[in-house]
Amino acid sequence: MQHFLQRNRILIIHLSFWCLYFSFFFYQVSTPRKGEEVDLIKALNTATLHVGFILILAYLNYFYFLPRFLVDKNFGKYFLTFSTVFALCMAAYIHIKRFQVDGYTHSQEFHHFYSAKFIMQHTVTAFFVVIFVAMLKFAEEWFELEAKKKEIENEKLTSELRFLKAQINPHFLFNTLNNLYYLAFTQSPNTTEVIAKLSQMMRYMIYESNHAKVLLNKEIEYMENYISLEKLRLNNQIPIHFEVIGSPHGIQIVPLIFITFLENAFKHGVGNNFAAAWVNVKIDIQDGQCIYTVGNSKLPSGNILEKSGIGLQNVHRRLELSYPNSHVLKVKDEATFYYVELIIEY
């Protein structure tokens, strides 16, 4: 319903105006004077003639004269042509009106229909109605301009999101191929299992993550495969804890929004020669929010923020575009650990 109103708002404004104007004028002409009975049929005919005539005049300007003025921007030509048509139409209306009330007999009872005041009242009324309807034309132009502007902005944001998401694929491949190279170099028996899991993950990235949103349980499955790869690489020597609280079924999120923090946890917090390494990952689903936390030890060699490359910049920008005003990102960068909490409203 809201989409229908948004799409047809100009038409609705036009219809509402004419309904109100007709109702107001009909009420005026149908209000009884002292000692007179109201002829509703006559009042209806009077209102229909009046409103119908002004409607035709208004839309002659709306659909014919005004669009030509907006194209050639020649106000003098527009004013001359439309004022001529307006004057001729008003003269025709006055004559038709006089003929309708007394057959043009100049009856004393209807003498006010032959006065200059009558001509002025109807001319001014018609003029202001035509001006009001013309203003709706400018409103329509403005709405169309805003719609095009919004469409361009949406296309730009969509293109930027696609570009940012496209960066994830080579970033992920680079990290995983490094792991695969290490396993192959050490002739690990887990190499074939890693290739199988990598194939499953690539299938998700190529086919399913191309949608604007994916099911959260699919994203969790992808993360579980990634953690499995890391466990294989590390020979299960590092304590890695992954927990999901609540039901992810039926919830949709932007794809691959969590993986960067998980990658960084292993890249900058875990090493084969670092016995104190650990990684804790939790997804807590509650009350319309998905709370994602990643905590990990820090390698003694450096600062995560200085070495994280494009990954964190990428995810920050994607969050701004995909969850404006509906996400909170908290980061703790301490001497011995790194902690991220991302809250997304779904």
Secondary structure, DSSP 8 states (H G I E B T S, - for coil): -HHHHHHTHHHHHHHHHHHHHHHHHHHHHHS--TT----HHHHHHHHHHHHHHHHHHHHHIIIIIHHHHHHH--HHHHHHHHHHHHHHHHHHHHHHHHHHHHTT---GGGGGGGSHHHHHHHHHHHHHHHHHHHHHHHHHHHHHHHHHHHHHHHHHHHHHHHHHHHHHHHHHHHHHHHHHHHHHHTT-TTHHHHHHHHHHHHHIIIIITTSS-EEHHHHHHHHHHHHHHHHHHTTT-S-EEEEEES--TT-EE-TTSSHHHHHHHHHHH--TT-TT--EEEEEEEETTEEEEEEEEE--TT--HHHH-THHHHHHHHHHHHHSTTSEEEEEEE-SSEEEEEEEEE-
